[in-house]
Amino acid sequence: MRHLVPVIALAAAAAGCVSSARAPAPSRPVQPAVAVAVPASPAPVPGAQRRITADGAGGFVLPDGTRVPGDGSGGFRLPNGASVRPDGTGGLILPTGARCASDGAGGFVCP
């Protein structure tokens, strides 16, 4: 029995070590990096209008600032050679078929 006391004590100590061992901490879920989309160029604003304005010298200033001479009929040629013609009601017809309405001041409001 004397020999059992140290064996029991050793078994108890070993059991205490095993039971006090910590279980691994639960891992936290990895949060994905937040991606921010950055547009390559500004998107057109819905409903925004572009203006073609009279330059006061018989020509026009396009929405991008390019100046073009008038052709005498109320229209003009774009820098790429395409013709913009009057529509007969005070507006213009663009090469795409879109209509620019008169702004009442010698210029035009385009879609």
ChimeraX attribute file (.defattr): number of C-alpha atoms within 10 A of each C-alpha:
attribute: neighborCount
match mode: 1-to-1
recipient: residues
	/A:1	6
	/A:2	6
	/A:3	7
	/A:4	9
	/A:5	10
	/A:6	11
	/A:7	12
	/A:8	11
	/A:9	11
	/A:10	12
	/A:11	12
	/A:12	12
	/A:13	12
	/A:14	12
	/A:15	11
	/A:16	11
	/A:17	11
	/A:18	10
	/A:19	10
	/A:20	9
	/A:21	8
	/A:22	8
	/A:23	7
	/A:24	6
	/A:25	6
	/A:26	6
	/A:27	6
	/A:28	6
	/A:29	6
	/A:30	6
	/A:31	6
	/A:32	6
	/A:33	6
	/A:34	6
	/A:35	6
	/A:36	6
	/A:37	6
	/A:38	7
	/A:39	7
	/A:40	6
	/A:41	6
	/A:42	7
	/A:43	7
	/A:44	8
	/A:45	7
	/A:46	7
	/A:47	7
	/A:48	8
	/A:49	13
	/A:50	14
	/A:51	18
	/A:52	23
	/A:53	20
	/A:54	19
	/A:55	16
	/A:56	9
	/A:57	8
	/A:58	13
	/A:59	18
	/A:60	22
	/A:61	17
	/A:62	18
	/A:63	14
	/A:64	9
	/A:65	10
	/A:66	11
	/A:67	17
	/A:68	17
	/A:69	16
	/A:70	17
	/A:71	14
	/A:72	9
	/A:73	8
	/A:74	16
	/A:75	20
	/A:76	21
	/A:77	15
	/A:78	16
	/A:79	10
	/A:80	6
	/A:81	8
	/A:82	12
	/A:83	15
	/A:84	21
	/A:85	18
	/A:86	17
	/A:87	15
	/A:88	9
	/A:89	8
	/A:90	15
	/A:91	22
	/A:92	25
	/A:93	18
	/A:94	18
	/A:95	13
	/A:96	8
	/A:97	9
	/A:98	11
	/A:99	19
	/A:100	23
	/A:101	19
	/A:102	18
	/A:103	15
	/A:104	10
	/A:105	8
	/A:106	14
	/A:107	21
	/A:108	22
	/A:109	18
	/A:110	20
	/A:111	12
